[in-house]
Amino acid sequence: MAKSKKNRGILIIVENLPVPFDTRVWQEATTLAANGYTVSVICPKGKGYMAEEEILEGVHIFRHDMPEEGNGAIGYLREYSTALREEIRLAKKIYKTIGFDVIHGCNPPDDIYLVANKFKKYGVKYVFDHHDICPELFEAKFGTKGLLKKLMYQSQVFMERQTYKHCTFAFVTNESYRKIAIERGKMNPDKVIVLRSGPKLERMKIQPPKEAVKKGKKYMVGYLGVIGQQEGIEYILEAAKYCKEELNRNDIFWGIVGGGPHVDALKKQCTDMGLDDCVEFTGRVSDEKLLDYLNTADVCVNSDTYNAMNDKSTMNKILEYMALAKPIVQFELTEGHYSAGEASLYAEQNNARDMADKIISLLENPEKRKKMGEYGYNRVVNELSWEHTSKALLEGYEKFFMGEFND
């Protein structure tokens, strides 16, 4: 007999970001809670989210300490071994005090099934929420040269295979990931559900620009995202230098919004390149300041490097730009092109000068910017907002609790 929703417990585990800061996880958690599920979340502590336990919007949140994010293979291993130990500890506590029927694991990394295995004897099932393709992510961040890195890369491939082996069904962010689940993960196609990370329109509000943000410049190029090694922010700096020094465009302000482990290195690079007068790194900011910057931007940019990871991944920033009706410039990437369509111009892969030229072409064509922004906004409103994409989440769990995914 199927359980009523109020007796259906879901424990979501996310390792790399705290909630509510992790937008996809928080939207999933609050949507499930609003639809009658008992939802708990285990996540790391992070800037602004340091409480060990709290209840927000009906979601029970449990946070744990984490070492600083590693920029090398050893740091990577230390970070995730610490998280795994804390997740097991907190999951035992939650099972005793709140209970759950499902562990919903959000990667990276692909080791959360090990937590779920501890509860398998109690009938708890594992659901995999595939955010990032970890073998490709590891390769993009660290490479595979050297024995240790080769071994760690191979461990990522093994863990991904094991994750799919142990999950009852899976949510994936796009069709590229669905193909990986079926071909590499050997999943039954009927048990792989595409759940796109659409933005909530009530969060991404279109507002009047604030000219003070531009620091006296005529135009602004905006960027939003985690500042890591694989985001290609170096290309933005190269584009800014090309515009300033070779095109004599001193009228452009470049606002880079977001925090991450690579910020300090990029700030130094920015200074060394003589760009401090036209480039700003804001660090992690409130939603209010984020919206001030993006609503003021004339063009938004996605600098993700072309590699196997980024080509197959859907980036939240693209949909958030579109929700604010912003024209976009990005490198030609499979999933980035699918998401943005005519809302974006596509530069030659990993070519900062071509990216800069396309940005300039848009800055000088306000009518084209307006048309592209309207296309992107309508695509989000009619197809890709969380209001639409979240239906896959609810339908997936309804099928699961009705027994449709039984082996």
C-alpha beads as a LAMMPS data file, in Angstrom:
LAMMPS data file: protein, C-alpha beads

407 atoms
406 bonds

1 atom types
1 bond types

-500.0 500.0 xlo xhi
-500.0 500.0 ylo yhi
-500.0 500.0 zlo zhi

Masses

1 110.0

Atoms # bond

1 1 1 0.000 0.000 0.000
2 1 1 1.395 3.409 -0.989
3 1 1 2.277 5.846 1.780
4 1 1 0.470 9.172 2.114
5 1 1 2.717 12.106 1.269
6 1 1 2.951 13.309 4.855
7 1 1 4.564 9.980 5.757
8 1 1 7.014 10.006 2.839
9 1 1 10.471 11.047 4.037
10 1 1 13.252 12.245 1.722
11 1 1 16.798 13.002 2.879
12 1 1 18.723 15.144 0.400
13 1 1 22.515 15.129 0.680
14 1 1 24.648 17.728 -1.101
15 1 1 28.406 17.937 -0.583
16 1 1 29.780 20.944 -2.409
17 1 1 27.527 23.867 -1.407
18 1 1 25.335 24.860 1.549
19 1 1 21.594 25.355 1.271
20 1 1 19.773 27.581 0.617
21 1 1 22.770 28.864 -1.422
22 1 1 22.694 25.843 -3.766
23 1 1 19.809 26.976 -5.949
24 1 1 18.903 23.629 -7.552
25 1 1 18.953 21.711 -4.274
26 1 1 16.990 24.369 -2.437
27 1 1 14.342 24.510 -5.150
28 1 1 14.029 20.730 -5.038
29 1 1 13.797 20.639 -1.243
30 1 1 11.219 23.412 -0.911
31 1 1 9.134 22.076 -3.797
32 1 1 8.973 18.617 -2.226
33 1 1 8.169 20.081 1.208
34 1 1 5.451 22.307 -0.262
35 1 1 3.901 19.213 -1.849
36 1 1 3.572 17.293 1.398
37 1 1 6.859 15.387 1.699
38 1 1 8.941 15.369 4.883
39 1 1 12.269 16.761 3.672
40 1 1 15.636 16.892 5.421
41 1 1 18.919 18.154 3.962
42 1 1 22.530 17.454 4.896
43 1 1 25.022 19.978 3.526
44 1 1 28.277 21.717 4.443
45 1 1 28.450 25.000 6.303
46 1 1 29.310 28.027 4.189
47 1 1 29.535 31.786 4.302
48 1 1 26.257 33.091 5.729
49 1 1 24.970 29.572 6.471
50 1 1 26.727 28.446 9.636
51 1 1 23.883 27.153 11.816
52 1 1 24.257 23.430 12.474
53 1 1 20.501 22.861 12.528
54 1 1 17.514 24.925 11.443
55 1 1 14.155 24.644 9.732
56 1 1 13.515 26.916 6.740
57 1 1 10.338 26.817 4.634
58 1 1 9.445 23.461 6.142
59 1 1 12.839 21.880 5.316
60 1 1 14.977 20.417 8.127
61 1 1 18.591 21.479 7.472
62 1 1 21.649 19.864 9.077
63 1 1 25.063 21.389 8.303
64 1 1 28.559 20.139 9.031
65 1 1 32.068 21.600 9.021
66 1 1 34.251 21.152 5.960
67 1 1 37.916 21.770 5.216
68 1 1 38.632 24.543 2.724
69 1 1 37.965 23.443 -0.843
70 1 1 41.055 21.856 -2.297
71 1 1 42.781 23.117 -5.439
72 1 1 44.775 19.905 -5.831
73 1 1 44.167 16.182 -5.875
74 1 1 45.093 15.742 -2.193
75 1 1 42.828 18.588 -1.129
76 1 1 40.049 17.107 -3.235
77 1 1 40.410 13.757 -1.451
78 1 1 40.529 15.357 2.008
79 1 1 37.451 17.457 1.332
80 1 1 35.246 14.573 0.266
81 1 1 36.420 12.045 2.848
82 1 1 35.533 14.575 5.554
83 1 1 32.104 15.131 4.017
84 1 1 31.374 11.401 3.784
85 1 1 32.143 10.862 7.467
86 1 1 29.897 13.765 8.494
87 1 1 27.070 12.689 6.199
88 1 1 26.962 9.215 7.735
89 1 1 26.938 10.706 11.229
90 1 1 24.107 13.121 10.496
91 1 1 22.078 10.610 8.470
92 1 1 22.018 8.261 11.482
93 1 1 20.772 11.126 13.627
94 1 1 18.074 12.147 11.134
95 1 1 16.879 8.579 10.656
96 1 1 16.316 8.227 14.401
97 1 1 14.675 11.636 14.934
98 1 1 12.793 12.406 11.694
99 1 1 13.069 9.350 9.485
100 1 1 13.318 8.954 5.718
101 1 1 12.473 6.428 3.011
102 1 1 14.852 7.789 0.384
103 1 1 18.319 9.270 0.260
104 1 1 18.496 11.729 -2.634
105 1 1 22.204 12.222 -3.398
106 1 1 23.377 15.333 -5.244
107 1 1 26.848 15.034 -6.703
108 1 1 29.728 15.933 -6.881
109 1 1 31.245 13.632 -5.784
110 1 1 29.776 10.242 -6.650
111 1 1 30.206 8.672 -3.218
112 1 1 26.882 9.444 -1.557
113 1 1 25.540 5.998 -2.402
114 1 1 27.923 4.784 0.327
115 1 1 25.800 6.663 2.866
116 1 1 22.638 5.146 1.415
117 1 1 24.121 1.649 1.659
118 1 1 24.251 2.041 5.453
119 1 1 20.441 2.233 5.470
120 1 1 19.661 -0.344 2.807
121 1 1 18.805 -2.947 5.462
122 1 1 15.973 -0.657 6.628
123 1 1 14.462 -0.533 3.146
124 1 1 15.814 2.934 2.324
125 1 1 16.310 3.492 -1.408
126 1 1 18.875 5.655 -3.183
127 1 1 17.962 8.266 -5.798
128 1 1 20.781 9.896 -7.728
129 1 1 20.556 13.569 -8.730
130 1 1 23.280 13.941 -11.364
131 1 1 24.505 17.557 -11.239
132 1 1 28.039 17.155 -12.628
133 1 1 29.876 14.463 -14.573
134 1 1 32.641 13.820 -12.063
135 1 1 35.273 12.127 -14.256
136 1 1 35.175 15.065 -16.678
137 1 1 35.018 17.548 -13.775
138 1 1 38.132 16.057 -12.184
139 1 1 39.955 16.132 -15.517
140 1 1 38.964 19.768 -16.099
141 1 1 40.157 20.853 -12.657
142 1 1 43.299 18.787 -12.183
143 1 1 44.206 16.961 -15.399
144 1 1 45.266 13.314 -15.470
145 1 1 49.055 13.571 -15.726
146 1 1 50.960 11.707 -13.027
147 1 1 50.213 8.418 -11.327
148 1 1 48.165 9.849 -8.447
149 1 1 45.953 11.916 -10.715
150 1 1 45.446 8.984 -13.089
151 1 1 44.404 6.784 -10.186
152 1 1 42.039 9.435 -8.848
153 1 1 40.514 9.944 -12.281
154 1 1 39.939 6.196 -12.579
155 1 1 38.337 6.257 -9.138
156 1 1 35.867 8.874 -10.439
157 1 1 34.895 6.589 -13.306
158 1 1 34.468 3.681 -10.887
159 1 1 32.384 5.718 -8.428
160 1 1 30.074 6.978 -11.167
161 1 1 29.494 3.395 -12.299
162 1 1 28.794 2.302 -8.731
163 1 1 26.431 5.203 -8.154
164 1 1 24.253 4.199 -11.076
165 1 1 24.462 0.558 -10.046
166 1 1 23.076 1.348 -6.591
167 1 1 20.391 3.928 -7.421
168 1 1 16.720 3.038 -7.871
169 1 1 16.216 5.814 -10.406
170 1 1 18.001 8.994 -11.411
171 1 1 17.331 12.650 -12.127
172 1 1 19.663 14.213 -14.715
173 1 1 19.991 17.836 -15.782
174 1 1 19.849 17.407 -19.559
175 1 1 19.817 14.978 -22.481
176 1 1 23.625 14.730 -22.580
177 1 1 23.617 13.464 -18.999
178 1 1 20.725 11.133 -19.785
179 1 1 22.839 9.552 -22.503
180 1 1 25.701 9.101 -20.013
181 1 1 23.340 7.466 -17.497
182 1 1 22.125 4.986 -20.089
183 1 1 25.406 4.251 -21.881
184 1 1 28.036 4.641 -19.173
185 1 1 25.834 3.956 -16.172
186 1 1 23.907 1.085 -17.815
187 1 1 20.635 2.519 -16.511
188 1 1 17.220 1.451 -17.711
189 1 1 16.088 4.457 -19.834
190 1 1 12.689 4.357 -18.101
191 1 1 14.440 5.123 -14.813
192 1 1 16.297 8.229 -15.998
193 1 1 14.334 11.483 -15.709
194 1 1 15.482 14.808 -17.155
195 1 1 15.037 17.457 -14.450
196 1 1 16.344 20.779 -15.728
197 1 1 17.491 23.455 -13.263
198 1 1 15.072 26.184 -14.268
199 1 1 15.195 29.468 -12.329
200 1 1 12.368 30.676 -10.119
201 1 1 11.062 33.835 -11.719
202 1 1 10.093 35.329 -8.352
203 1 1 13.795 35.223 -7.400
204 1 1 15.251 36.496 -10.681
205 1 1 13.361 39.787 -10.833
206 1 1 13.784 42.265 -13.666
207 1 1 14.506 45.671 -12.140
208 1 1 15.720 49.083 -13.391
209 1 1 19.505 49.300 -13.853
210 1 1 21.638 51.103 -11.292
211 1 1 24.106 53.253 -13.203
212 1 1 26.403 53.581 -10.182
213 1 1 27.287 49.913 -10.590
214 1 1 29.103 50.706 -13.864
215 1 1 31.764 52.778 -12.088
216 1 1 31.368 55.617 -14.573
217 1 1 31.609 53.442 -17.693
218 1 1 29.061 53.589 -20.528
219 1 1 28.590 49.840 -20.866
220 1 1 28.683 46.824 -18.569
221 1 1 29.400 43.150 -19.181
222 1 1 28.137 40.909 -16.360
223 1 1 29.162 37.457 -15.182
224 1 1 27.581 35.280 -12.481
225 1 1 28.903 32.019 -11.124
226 1 1 31.200 30.075 -8.857
227 1 1 34.795 31.188 -9.425
228 1 1 36.624 27.907 -9.891
229 1 1 39.368 26.605 -12.138
230 1 1 37.068 25.319 -14.869
231 1 1 34.915 28.432 -15.327
232 1 1 37.318 30.104 -17.754
233 1 1 37.307 33.539 -16.083
234 1 1 40.767 34.016 -17.566
235 1 1 39.034 34.423 -20.928
236 1 1 37.005 37.335 -19.557
237 1 1 40.216 39.011 -18.380
238 1 1 41.843 38.407 -21.777
239 1 1 38.760 39.844 -23.511
240 1 1 38.796 42.894 -21.233
241 1 1 42.497 43.502 -21.925
242 1 1 41.975 43.137 -25.673
243 1 1 39.075 45.614 -25.583
244 1 1 40.983 48.124 -23.463
245 1 1 44.439 47.999 -25.042
246 1 1 43.914 46.961 -28.664
247 1 1 40.420 48.305 -29.392
248 1 1 40.845 51.389 -27.161
249 1 1 37.501 50.635 -25.532
250 1 1 37.806 52.287 -22.137
251 1 1 34.038 52.583 -21.818
252 1 1 33.307 49.002 -20.649
253 1 1 32.973 47.817 -17.053
254 1 1 33.265 44.084 -16.379
255 1 1 31.406 42.943 -13.243
256 1 1 32.235 39.409 -12.084
257 1 1 29.765 38.263 -9.423
258 1 1 30.445 35.170 -7.319
259 1 1 32.868 33.535 -4.935
260 1 1 35.010 30.436 -5.075
261 1 1 38.465 28.928 -4.570
262 1 1 40.041 30.651 -7.579
263 1 1 39.070 34.257 -6.721
264 1 1 42.357 35.352 -5.151
265 1 1 44.445 34.009 -8.030
266 1 1 42.203 35.753 -10.575
267 1 1 42.279 39.042 -8.673
268 1 1 46.070 38.957 -8.778
269 1 1 46.008 38.152 -12.470
270 1 1 43.598 41.051 -13.015
271 1 1 45.963 43.436 -11.230
272 1 1 48.993 42.126 -13.115
273 1 1 47.134 42.717 -16.398
274 1 1 46.374 46.328 -15.433
275 1 1 42.601 45.840 -15.395
276 1 1 41.641 46.959 -11.892
277 1 1 40.108 50.169 -13.293
278 1 1 37.560 48.276 -15.387
279 1 1 37.124 44.811 -13.789
280 1 1 35.556 44.075 -10.403
281 1 1 35.344 40.788 -8.517
282 1 1 32.460 41.169 -6.046
283 1 1 32.889 37.854 -4.227
284 1 1 29.787 36.087 -2.974
285 1 1 26.960 38.611 -2.580
286 1 1 23.314 38.790 -1.534
287 1 1 20.547 38.203 -4.055
288 1 1 19.791 41.932 -3.866
289 1 1 23.297 42.932 -4.975
290 1 1 23.385 40.122 -7.547
291 1 1 20.237 41.497 -9.132
292 1 1 21.628 45.052 -9.060
293 1 1 24.638 43.926 -11.084
294 1 1 22.913 41.651 -13.580
295 1 1 20.015 44.023 -14.207
296 1 1 22.548 46.766 -14.921
297 1 1 24.597 44.673 -17.356
298 1 1 24.078 45.372 -21.047
299 1 1 25.439 41.941 -22.018
300 1 1 26.035 38.837 -19.893
301 1 1 28.845 36.425 -20.565
302 1 1 29.474 32.736 -19.976
303 1 1 33.195 32.043 -20.211
304 1 1 33.103 28.295 -19.542
305 1 1 36.058 26.657 -21.231
306 1 1 35.244 24.188 -23.974
307 1 1 36.013 20.749 -22.553
308 1 1 34.169 17.462 -22.129
309 1 1 32.678 18.609 -18.821
310 1 1 31.346 22.003 -19.873
311 1 1 30.174 20.896 -23.301
312 1 1 27.742 18.402 -21.789
313 1 1 26.633 20.445 -18.766
314 1 1 23.751 22.875 -18.338
315 1 1 24.906 26.013 -16.519
316 1 1 22.428 27.735 -14.222
317 1 1 23.877 31.129 -15.069
318 1 1 22.628 30.872 -18.666
319 1 1 19.012 30.430 -17.591
320 1 1 19.350 33.136 -14.951
321 1 1 20.615 35.589 -17.556
322 1 1 17.667 34.669 -19.749
323 1 1 15.215 35.149 -16.864
324 1 1 16.476 38.741 -16.632
325 1 1 16.082 39.233 -20.408
326 1 1 19.806 39.648 -20.975
327 1 1 21.567 38.919 -24.272
328 1 1 24.429 36.461 -23.843
329 1 1 27.825 35.762 -25.343
330 1 1 29.374 32.336 -24.724
331 1 1 31.619 29.793 -26.381
332 1 1 29.977 27.207 -28.618
333 1 1 28.969 24.432 -26.195
334 1 1 26.329 21.770 -26.845
335 1 1 24.110 22.249 -23.808
336 1 1 24.758 25.986 -23.552
337 1 1 23.465 26.349 -27.106
338 1 1 20.435 24.193 -26.354
339 1 1 19.489 26.343 -23.350
340 1 1 20.032 29.785 -24.855
341 1 1 19.203 29.306 -28.530
342 1 1 18.757 32.724 -30.132
343 1 1 19.323 34.528 -26.815
344 1 1 23.081 34.106 -27.295
345 1 1 25.906 34.736 -29.701
346 1 1 28.428 31.909 -29.852
347 1 1 32.147 32.610 -29.984
348 1 1 34.803 30.249 -31.312
349 1 1 35.664 27.783 -28.563
350 1 1 38.224 29.132 -26.061
351 1 1 38.879 32.247 -28.181
352 1 1 38.818 35.332 -25.947
353 1 1 39.217 37.771 -28.842
354 1 1 36.260 36.350 -30.726
355 1 1 34.251 36.529 -27.509
356 1 1 35.253 40.181 -27.092
357 1 1 34.366 41.012 -30.703
358 1 1 30.911 39.511 -30.266
359 1 1 30.400 41.415 -27.014
360 1 1 31.343 44.669 -28.761
361 1 1 28.953 43.914 -31.636
362 1 1 26.095 43.588 -29.142
363 1 1 27.038 46.661 -27.135
364 1 1 26.817 48.673 -30.344
365 1 1 23.450 47.194 -31.355
366 1 1 20.780 47.923 -28.704
367 1 1 17.952 46.648 -30.893
368 1 1 19.611 43.263 -31.291
369 1 1 20.253 43.126 -27.533
370 1 1 16.592 43.818 -26.880
371 1 1 15.405 41.167 -29.345
372 1 1 17.752 38.506 -27.951
373 1 1 16.785 39.356 -24.369
374 1 1 13.085 39.042 -25.155
375 1 1 13.623 35.670 -26.849
376 1 1 15.498 34.314 -23.825
377 1 1 12.979 35.634 -21.340
378 1 1 10.041 34.117 -23.228
379 1 1 11.835 30.779 -23.477
380 1 1 12.318 30.702 -19.716
381 1 1 8.762 31.818 -18.953
382 1 1 7.150 29.347 -21.351
383 1 1 9.487 26.338 -21.104
384 1 1 12.460 26.448 -18.753
385 1 1 11.431 28.130 -15.495
386 1 1 11.245 26.010 -12.337
387 1 1 7.450 26.192 -12.541
388 1 1 7.708 24.035 -15.653
389 1 1 10.780 21.892 -15.023
390 1 1 9.871 20.965 -11.421
391 1 1 6.995 18.854 -12.693
392 1 1 9.568 16.166 -13.524
393 1 1 10.686 16.106 -9.870
394 1 1 7.179 15.602 -8.514
395 1 1 6.202 13.101 -11.200
396 1 1 9.369 11.105 -10.559
397 1 1 8.763 10.813 -6.840
398 1 1 5.088 10.035 -7.310
399 1 1 6.025 7.126 -9.587
400 1 1 8.648 5.970 -7.083
401 1 1 6.311 5.939 -4.086
402 1 1 3.645 4.221 -6.164
403 1 1 6.122 1.404 -6.821
404 1 1 6.676 2.009 -10.541
405 1 1 10.481 1.861 -10.242
406 1 1 10.623 -1.436 -8.385
407 1 1 13.277 -3.814 -9.710

Bonds

1 1 1 2
2 1 2 3
3 1 3 4
4 1 4 5
5 1 5 6
6 1 6 7
7 1 7 8
8 1 8 9
9 1 9 10
10 1 10 11
11 1 11 12
12 1 12 13
13 1 13 14
14 1 14 15
15 1 15 16
16 1 16 17
17 1 17 18
18 1 18 19
19 1 19 20
20 1 20 21
21 1 21 22
22 1 22 23
23 1 23 24
24 1 24 25
25 1 25 26
26 1 26 27
27 1 27 28
28 1 28 29
29 1 29 30
30 1 30 31
31 1 31 32
32 1 32 33
33 1 33 34
34 1 34 35
35 1 35 36
36 1 36 37
37 1 37 38
38 1 38 39
39 1 39 40
40 1 40 41
41 1 41 42
42 1 42 43
43 1 43 44
44 1 44 45
45 1 45 46
46 1 46 47
47 1 47 48
48 1 48 49
49 1 49 50
50 1 50 51
51 1 51 52
52 1 52 53
53 1 53 54
54 1 54 55
55 1 55 56
56 1 56 57
57 1 57 58
58 1 58 59
59 1 59 60
60 1 60 61
61 1 61 62
62 1 62 63
63 1 63 64
64 1 64 65
65 1 65 66
66 1 66 67
67 1 67 68
68 1 68 69
69 1 69 70
70 1 70 71
71 1 71 72
72 1 72 73
73 1 73 74
74 1 74 75
75 1 75 76
76 1 76 77
77 1 77 78
78 1 78 79
79 1 79 80
80 1 80 81
81 1 81 82
82 1 82 83
83 1 83 84
84 1 84 85
85 1 85 86
86 1 86 87
87 1 87 88
88 1 88 89
89 1 89 90
90 1 90 91
91 1 91 92
92 1 92 93
93 1 93 94
94 1 94 95
95 1 95 96
96 1 96 97
97 1 97 98
98 1 98 99
99 1 99 100
100 1 100 101
101 1 101 102
102 1 102 103
103 1 103 104
104 1 104 105
105 1 105 106
106 1 106 107
107 1 107 108
108 1 108 109
109 1 109 110
110 1 110 111
111 1 111 112
112 1 112 113
113 1 113 114
114 1 114 115
115 1 115 116
116 1 116 117
117 1 117 118
118 1 118 119
119 1 119 120
120 1 120 121
121 1 121 122
122 1 122 123
123 1 123 124
124 1 124 125
125 1 125 126
126 1 126 127
127 1 127 128
128 1 128 129
129 1 129 130
130 1 130 131
131 1 131 132
132 1 132 133
133 1 133 134
134 1 134 135
135 1 135 136
136 1 136 137
137 1 137 138
138 1 138 139
139 1 139 140
140 1 140 141
141 1 141 142
142 1 142 143
143 1 143 144
144 1 144 145
145 1 145 146
146 1 146 147
147 1 147 148
148 1 148 149
149 1 149 150
150 1 150 151
151 1 151 152
152 1 152 153
153 1 153 154
154 1 154 155
155 1 155 156
156 1 156 157
157 1 157 158
158 1 158 159
159 1 159 160
160 1 160 161
161 1 161 162
162 1 162 163
163 1 163 164
164 1 164 165
165 1 165 166
166 1 166 167
167 1 167 168
168 1 168 169
169 1 169 170
170 1 170 171
171 1 171 172
172 1 172 173
173 1 173 174
174 1 174 175
175 1 175 176
176 1 176 177
177 1 177 178
178 1 178 179
179 1 179 180
180 1 180 181
181 1 181 182
182 1 182 183
183 1 183 184
184 1 184 185
185 1 185 186
186 1 186 187
187 1 187 188
188 1 188 189
189 1 189 190
190 1 190 191
191 1 191 192
192 1 192 193
193 1 193 194
194 1 194 195
195 1 195 196
196 1 196 197
197 1 197 198
198 1 198 199
199 1 199 200
200 1 200 201
201 1 201 202
202 1 202 203
203 1 203 204
204 1 204 205
205 1 205 206
206 1 206 207
207 1 207 208
208 1 208 209
209 1 209 210
210 1 210 211
211 1 211 212
212 1 212 213
213 1 213 214
214 1 214 215
215 1 215 216
216 1 216 217
217 1 217 218
218 1 218 219
219 1 219 220
220 1 220 221
221 1 221 222
222 1 222 223
223 1 223 224
224 1 224 225
225 1 225 226
226 1 226 227
227 1 227 228
228 1 228 229
229 1 229 230
230 1 230 231
231 1 231 232
232 1 232 233
233 1 233 234
234 1 234 235
235 1 235 236
236 1 236 237
237 1 237 238
238 1 238 239
239 1 239 240
240 1 240 241
241 1 241 242
242 1 242 243
243 1 243 244
244 1 244 245
245 1 245 246
246 1 246 247
247 1 247 248
248 1 248 249
249 1 249 250
250 1 250 251
251 1 251 252
252 1 252 253
253 1 253 254
254 1 254 255
255 1 255 256
256 1 256 257
257 1 257 258
258 1 258 259
259 1 259 260
260 1 260 261
261 1 261 262
262 1 262 263
263 1 263 264
264 1 264 265
265 1 265 266
266 1 266 267
267 1 267 268
268 1 268 269
269 1 269 270
270 1 270 271
271 1 271 272
272 1 272 273
273 1 273 274
274 1 274 275
275 1 275 276
276 1 276 277
277 1 277 278
278 1 278 279
279 1 279 280
280 1 280 281
281 1 281 282
282 1 282 283
283 1 283 284
284 1 284 285
285 1 285 286
286 1 286 287
287 1 287 288
288 1 288 289
289 1 289 290
290 1 290 291
291 1 291 292
292 1 292 293
293 1 293 294
294 1 294 295
295 1 295 296
296 1 296 297
297 1 297 298
298 1 298 299
299 1 299 300
300 1 300 301
301 1 301 302
302 1 302 303
303 1 303 304
304 1 304 305
305 1 305 306
306 1 306 307
307 1 307 308
308 1 308 309
309 1 309 310
310 1 310 311
311 1 311 312
312 1 312 313
313 1 313 314
314 1 314 315
315 1 315 316
316 1 316 317
317 1 317 318
318 1 318 319
319 1 319 320
320 1 320 321
321 1 321 322
322 1 322 323
323 1 323 324
324 1 324 325
325 1 325 326
326 1 326 327
327 1 327 328
328 1 328 329
329 1 329 330
330 1 330 331
331 1 331 332
332 1 332 333
333 1 333 334
334 1 334 335
335 1 335 336
336 1 336 337
337 1 337 338
338 1 338 339
339 1 339 340
340 1 340 341
341 1 341 342
342 1 342 343
343 1 343 344
344 1 344 345
345 1 345 346
346 1 346 347
347 1 347 348
348 1 348 349
349 1 349 350
350 1 350 351
351 1 351 352
352 1 352 353
353 1 353 354
354 1 354 355
355 1 355 356
356 1 356 357
357 1 357 358
358 1 358 359
359 1 359 360
360 1 360 361
361 1 361 362
362 1 362 363
363 1 363 364
364 1 364 365
365 1 365 366
366 1 366 367
367 1 367 368
368 1 368 369
369 1 369 370
370 1 370 371
371 1 371 372
372 1 372 373
373 1 373 374
374 1 374 375
375 1 375 376
376 1 376 377
377 1 377 378
378 1 378 379
379 1 379 380
380 1 380 381
381 1 381 382
382 1 382 383
383 1 383 384
384 1 384 385
385 1 385 386
386 1 386 387
387 1 387 388
388 1 388 389
389 1 389 390
390 1 390 391
391 1 391 392
392 1 392 393
393 1 393 394
394 1 394 395
395 1 395 396
396 1 396 397
397 1 397 398
398 1 398 399
399 1 399 400
400 1 400 401
401 1 401 402
402 1 402 403
403 1 403 404
404 1 404 405
405 1 405 406
406 1 406 407
